[in-house]
Amino acid sequence: MGDMKLLAIGLLLLSLAPAAARAAAHAESVGVKGFVVDRRGPDLTVRSGDGAAVVVRLAPGTEVAGLRTAAAEIALLDLVRVEGLRGAGGVVLARRVDVVMAGDGFRRGRAEERSLFWRWVLNGAFSVPLP
């Protein structure tokens, strides 16, 4: 009889849990690395090394580390590494944003971006063409 009461209480608690919390528990954990190319309110558009544009949503609880200390300080052309959960429509709900390099005074498209260093920063690897 005691087991039935525990089971009933467990089922009651599960039914009271918000649907969003249950969905978040099953959401896909993702990581994104790239340049911030657009910012609108709490949303950042990050262009990754493969050219894909990913929308990253910052929440009040998002941890910001690295060269910036607050979400409001993240600027265009900052190089960021984002950890979070993939939400509806492919939006990444950010848990943590590391600003690896500040975009202040940096102009994307310089020759250095195509160097081995930039390929390593953006893609995590580089290749050297053999003769």
Summary of the structure (lengths in Angstrom):
residues: 131
radius of gyration: 20.1
end to end distance: 77.4
largest distance: 77.4
contacts: 322
relative contact order: 0.17
helix: 31%
strand: 34%
